[in-house]
Amino acid sequence: MYRFGIFGFLFMIYTTGYSQNNRLVAKVYPGYSLPSLMHNDARNVLDTVFYPVHGDECTLEIVTIGIQGWGRISGMNFFGDLEKAQRLQFDGSDNFTVVGALVFFEKPGIVGDGSVNCKVYSVDPTSGAPQAIKGFSNAVKMTEIMVPDSVPVPTYFSFEQGVDVNLSEPEFFVSVDFSKLYATRDTLVILQTIPECGDGGNTWELHNDGISWFPISSSFSWEINADFLINAVVDFNDPTSTSDYVSAGNLKIYPAYPNPVKSEVNLKFTINELSKVEVQVFDAAGSLIEEKSMGMMPQGDHELILNTSNYSNGTYLYRIKTTYASLVSRFEVAK
């Protein structure tokens, strides 16, 4: 399905009257606003895979882009796009497992309370497109989507059986499957970076024929470079190890220890350059439990010891964020 490029179909952008290098001039989209994320405050919340791609600060703004007719580029729209996928690339000391996904959405429009789920795909070595489905997440109803207020919050999709990612294939896709929402008339949209802030070759969509995948940077799609706010949750083969790691961008994380946790947990990480660092902890439902701003930190090895004495027994996700990367893993509390 040929889209004729973004310039023929762009209708509205949510941003502060965005016009960067005269690429696009569009109106503010009034249905959704995150004023505290704009400019300086956004340093505290926005990131996805590893940003900024172009070495500037354009990722300090997030948007949803509307199209003529109905819907958004990064979610439901009248072209009937079935899935939106973000390519991720992690490295590690050993095989690791994708056990879930954190996805940042705009406030959903609920009509029939339909459901969405996430999928993990391998990468076609020839085209770079999503290829073979390697796993499915649980289904999440529209009424279970975490609704942003002044800051974006992620919705957690868990995989009952993790998807092994081999080091010989460090790249993979995480997609959101919107296909069932067309029948229920619900609307859902992934938050994304502004156009030209991201790599459109890493961001793909499945057209309504259920076969054709295209990067959003192509002439068969929207001709923009942007990334979706999608994180994979990884787990380590040996959660008791203190030397295994997973890395992306300028960040490397190690297994939380001890694991299971009783009263405190050590979160160890390495950054390869001066960077701002934040740590978030979520419960199994995806609710934010704790957030630590660690400020600007120098290159090297670091650790954060969290007091978990007030945590209930169960699974917790921890997300370590730098200026250019974020990685998510988990630990168990068992007292």
C-alpha positions as CSV (number, residue, x, y, z in Angstrom):
1,M,0.0,0.0,0.0
2,Y,1.8,3.1,-1.2
3,R,1.7,6.0,1.2
4,F,3.1,8.8,-1.1
5,G,5.3,9.9,1.8
6,I,4.6,11.8,4.9
7,F,4.3,15.2,3.2
8,G,1.1,14.2,1.5
9,F,-0.6,12.9,4.6
10,L,0.8,14.8,7.7
11,F,-2.1,16.5,9.4
12,M,-1.1,17.3,12.9
13,I,1.9,16.9,15.2
14,Y,2.0,17.1,18.9
15,T,4.9,19.4,19.8
16,T,5.5,23.0,20.6
17,G,4.9,24.2,17.0
18,Y,7.8,22.0,15.7
19,S,9.8,23.2,12.8
20,Q,13.3,21.7,12.6
21,N,15.5,22.9,9.7
22,N,12.2,23.6,7.8
23,R,11.6,19.9,7.3
24,L,8.0,20.1,8.7
25,V,5.7,22.8,9.8
26,A,2.6,21.5,11.5
27,K,-0.1,22.4,14.0
28,V,-0.1,21.5,17.7
29,Y,-2.2,18.4,18.3
30,P,-4.5,19.5,21.2
31,G,-5.7,16.1,22.3
32,Y,-2.6,15.1,24.3
33,S,0.0,17.2,26.1
34,L,3.0,16.4,28.2
35,P,4.2,19.9,29.1
36,S,6.7,18.8,31.7
37,L,8.5,16.6,29.2
38,M,9.4,19.4,26.9
39,H,12.9,20.7,26.7
40,N,14.9,20.6,30.0
41,D,12.5,18.5,32.0
42,A,12.5,15.8,29.4
43,R,16.0,14.9,30.3
44,N,14.6,13.1,33.3
45,V,12.2,10.9,31.4
46,L,12.8,10.3,27.7
47,D,14.8,7.6,26.1
48,T,14.3,4.4,24.2
49,V,17.0,2.4,22.5
50,F,20.1,4.6,22.3
51,Y,19.7,8.3,21.7
52,P,20.3,10.8,20.3
53,V,21.1,9.2,17.0
54,H,22.4,12.5,15.5
55,G,24.3,13.6,18.5
56,D,21.9,16.5,19.4
57,E,19.1,17.0,21.9
58,C,16.2,16.5,19.6
59,T,15.1,13.5,21.6
60,L,14.0,15.7,24.4
61,E,10.6,16.0,22.8
62,I,8.1,13.2,22.1
63,V,5.2,13.3,19.7
64,T,2.3,11.5,18.2
65,I,1.8,12.3,14.5
66,G,-1.7,12.4,13.1
67,I,-2.7,11.7,9.5
68,Q,-5.6,12.9,7.3
69,G,-8.7,10.8,7.9
70,W,-8.2,9.1,11.2
71,G,-5.4,7.8,13.5
72,R,-1.7,8.1,14.1
73,I,1.4,6.9,12.3
74,S,2.6,5.1,15.4
75,G,-0.7,3.3,16.1
76,M,-4.2,2.9,14.8
77,N,-5.0,4.6,11.5
78,F,-7.3,4.4,8.5
79,F,-4.6,2.5,6.5
80,G,-5.3,-0.5,8.8
81,D,-1.6,-1.1,9.8
82,L,-1.6,-4.2,11.9
83,E,1.7,-4.0,13.9
84,K,4.4,-1.5,14.7
85,A,7.9,-2.9,15.5
86,Q,11.1,-1.5,16.9
87,R,14.4,-3.2,16.1
88,L,16.7,-3.5,19.1
89,Q,20.4,-4.6,19.3
90,F,21.9,-5.9,22.6
91,D,25.2,-7.6,23.2
92,G,26.1,-9.7,26.2
93,S,28.5,-12.1,27.9
94,D,26.2,-15.1,27.4
95,N,22.8,-15.8,25.9
96,F,20.0,-13.9,27.5
97,T,16.3,-14.1,27.4
98,V,13.6,-11.6,26.5
99,V,11.0,-12.0,29.2
100,G,8.8,-9.0,28.5
101,A,8.4,-5.5,27.0
102,L,7.8,-2.0,28.3
103,V,5.8,0.2,25.9
104,F,5.0,3.9,26.3
105,F,1.5,4.7,24.9
106,E,-0.6,7.8,24.5
107,K,-3.9,7.7,26.5
108,P,-6.0,5.0,24.8
109,G,-9.4,5.7,23.2
110,I,-11.6,2.9,24.6
111,V,-14.8,1.9,22.9
112,G,-15.0,-1.9,23.1
113,D,-12.1,-2.6,25.5
114,G,-10.1,-4.7,23.1
115,S,-6.6,-6.1,23.7
116,V,-3.1,-5.9,22.2
117,N,0.0,-8.0,22.7
118,C,3.7,-7.8,21.9
119,K,5.7,-10.1,19.7
120,V,9.4,-10.8,19.3
121,Y,10.7,-11.3,15.8
122,S,14.1,-12.3,14.3
123,V,15.6,-10.0,11.8
124,D,15.7,-10.8,8.1
125,P,19.4,-10.6,7.2
126,T,18.7,-9.5,3.7
127,S,16.0,-6.9,4.1
128,G,16.3,-6.0,7.7
129,A,12.6,-6.6,8.2
130,P,10.9,-8.6,10.9
131,Q,11.1,-12.2,9.9
132,A,10.2,-15.2,12.1
133,I,8.0,-14.8,15.2
134,K,10.0,-16.0,18.2
135,G,7.4,-15.4,20.9
136,F,4.2,-13.7,22.1
137,S,3.4,-11.8,25.2
138,N,0.3,-11.9,27.3
139,A,-2.7,-9.9,26.0
140,V,-3.3,-6.5,27.7
141,K,-6.8,-4.9,27.6
142,M,-7.3,-1.3,26.8
143,T,-8.5,-0.7,30.4
144,E,-5.1,-2.1,31.6
145,I,-3.0,0.3,29.6
146,M,-1.0,2.6,31.8
147,V,-2.3,6.1,31.2
148,P,0.2,9.0,31.1
149,D,-0.5,12.2,32.9
150,S,2.3,14.8,33.0
151,V,5.0,12.1,32.4
152,P,4.9,9.0,30.2
153,V,4.5,5.6,32.0
154,P,5.1,2.2,30.5
155,T,2.7,-0.7,30.1
156,Y,4.3,-4.1,30.8
157,F,3.8,-7.0,28.6
158,S,5.1,-10.3,30.0
159,F,6.1,-13.4,28.2
160,E,5.1,-16.6,30.0
161,Q,8.0,-18.4,28.2
162,G,11.0,-16.2,27.5
163,V,12.4,-15.8,24.1
164,D,16.1,-16.9,23.9
165,V,18.3,-14.4,22.0
166,N,21.5,-15.9,20.8
167,L,24.6,-13.9,20.7
168,S,25.1,-14.8,17.0
169,E,21.9,-12.9,16.4
170,P,22.0,-9.9,18.8
171,E,19.3,-8.0,16.8
172,F,15.6,-8.6,17.2
173,F,12.3,-6.8,16.9
174,V,9.7,-6.1,19.5
175,S,6.3,-5.3,18.0
176,V,2.9,-4.2,19.2
177,D,0.0,-6.0,17.5
178,F,-2.9,-3.6,17.1
179,S,-4.9,-5.9,14.7
180,K,-7.7,-6.9,17.1
181,L,-8.5,-3.3,17.9
182,Y,-10.0,-2.5,14.5
183,A,-13.0,-4.8,15.3
184,T,-13.6,-3.2,18.7
185,R,-13.0,0.3,17.5
186,D,-10.5,1.1,20.2
187,T,-7.6,3.4,19.5
188,L,-4.0,3.1,20.8
189,V,-0.8,4.9,19.8
190,I,2.8,4.4,20.8
191,L,4.8,7.5,21.7
192,Q,7.7,8.2,19.4
193,T,10.6,10.6,18.9
194,I,10.1,13.6,16.7
195,P,10.8,13.1,13.0
196,E,14.5,13.1,12.0
197,C,15.3,12.1,15.6
198,G,15.9,8.3,15.3
199,D,16.5,5.8,12.7
200,G,13.5,5.0,10.5
201,G,15.3,1.9,9.3
202,N,14.9,0.5,12.8
203,T,11.1,1.3,13.0
204,W,8.8,-0.9,10.9
205,E,5.1,-1.4,10.3
206,L,3.0,-4.3,9.0
207,H,0.6,-3.2,6.4
208,N,-3.0,-4.4,6.3
209,D,-2.3,-7.3,3.9
210,G,-0.7,-9.0,6.8
211,I,2.5,-9.7,4.8
212,S,4.2,-6.5,3.8
213,W,6.6,-5.0,6.3
214,F,8.1,-1.5,5.5
215,P,10.4,0.8,7.5
216,I,8.7,4.1,8.3
217,S,11.6,5.9,6.5
218,S,10.7,4.3,3.1
219,S,8.6,5.8,0.3
220,F,6.1,3.0,0.9
221,S,5.5,4.3,4.4
222,W,5.9,7.8,5.9
223,E,9.5,8.9,4.9
224,I,10.4,9.9,8.4
225,N,13.2,8.8,10.8
226,A,11.9,8.2,14.3
227,D,11.9,5.5,17.0
228,F,9.1,4.1,19.0
229,L,9.4,4.1,22.8
230,I,9.6,0.3,23.3
231,N,12.0,-1.4,25.7
232,A,12.7,-5.1,26.0
233,V,12.9,-6.7,29.4
234,V,15.9,-9.1,29.5
235,D,16.8,-11.8,32.0
236,F,20.1,-13.6,32.6
237,N,20.7,-17.3,32.2
238,D,22.4,-17.3,35.6
239,P,20.8,-14.7,37.8
240,T,23.4,-15.5,40.5
241,S,26.3,-14.4,38.3
242,T,28.1,-11.1,39.0
243,S,30.0,-11.0,35.7
244,D,27.4,-11.7,33.0
245,Y,26.1,-8.6,31.3
246,V,23.8,-7.2,28.6
247,S,24.8,-4.0,26.8
248,A,23.3,-1.4,24.4
249,G,24.6,2.0,23.4
250,N,26.8,3.4,26.2
251,L,25.3,1.2,28.9
252,K,26.0,-2.3,30.3
253,I,24.0,-3.9,33.1
254,Y,24.7,-7.0,35.2
255,P,22.4,-9.4,37.1
256,A,20.9,-7.9,40.2
257,Y,22.3,-9.5,43.3
258,P,21.4,-11.1,45.6
259,N,18.5,-12.6,43.6
260,P,16.1,-13.5,45.2
261,V,16.2,-10.4,47.4
262,K,15.4,-10.1,51.1
263,S,16.1,-6.6,52.4
264,E,18.4,-4.9,49.8
265,V,19.5,-5.4,46.2
266,N,22.6,-4.3,44.4
267,L,22.1,-3.0,40.8
268,K,25.5,-2.9,39.1
269,F,26.1,-1.2,35.7
270,T,28.8,0.3,33.6
271,I,28.7,3.4,31.4
272,N,31.4,4.1,28.8
273,E,31.2,7.9,28.9
274,L,30.0,10.8,31.1
275,S,26.2,10.5,31.3
276,K,23.1,11.3,33.3
277,V,21.8,8.2,35.0
278,E,18.4,7.3,36.4
279,V,17.0,4.1,37.9
280,Q,13.4,3.1,37.9
281,V,11.8,0.1,39.7
282,F,8.4,-1.2,38.6
283,D,6.2,-3.9,40.1
284,A,4.8,-6.8,38.0
285,A,1.8,-4.8,37.0
286,G,4.1,-2.1,35.5
287,S,3.5,0.5,38.2
288,L,6.4,2.7,39.1
289,I,7.5,1.8,42.7
290,E,10.7,3.8,43.1
291,E,12.8,6.2,41.0
292,K,16.4,7.4,41.7
293,S,18.1,10.2,39.9
294,M,21.8,9.7,40.2
295,G,22.8,12.9,38.2
296,M,25.8,13.1,35.9
297,M,28.1,10.1,36.4
298,P,31.6,9.5,35.1
299,Q,32.7,6.7,32.8
300,G,33.2,3.4,34.6
301,D,31.6,0.8,36.9
302,H,28.8,1.9,39.3
303,E,26.3,0.3,41.6
304,L,23.1,1.3,43.4
305,I,22.0,-0.5,46.6
306,L,18.2,-0.3,46.9
307,N,16.4,-1.0,50.2
308,T,13.6,-3.5,49.5
309,S,12.5,-4.1,53.1
310,N,9.1,-2.4,52.3
311,Y,8.6,-4.4,49.0
312,S,6.1,-7.2,49.0
313,N,7.2,-10.6,47.7
314,G,7.1,-10.9,44.0
315,T,8.8,-9.9,40.7
316,Y,10.1,-6.4,40.1
317,L,11.5,-4.8,37.0
318,Y,14.4,-2.4,37.1
319,R,15.2,0.1,34.3
320,I,18.6,1.8,34.1
321,K,18.6,4.9,31.8
322,T,21.5,7.0,30.5
323,T,21.5,9.9,28.1
324,Y,21.8,7.4,25.2
325,A,20.4,4.1,26.3
326,S,18.1,2.2,28.6
327,L,18.1,-1.5,29.7
328,V,15.5,-3.4,31.7
329,S,15.9,-6.5,33.7
330,R,14.2,-8.0,36.8
331,F,14.7,-9.4,40.3
332,E,12.6,-11.4,42.8
333,V,11.8,-10.4,46.3
334,A,11.3,-13.4,48.7
335,K,11.4,-12.7,52.4
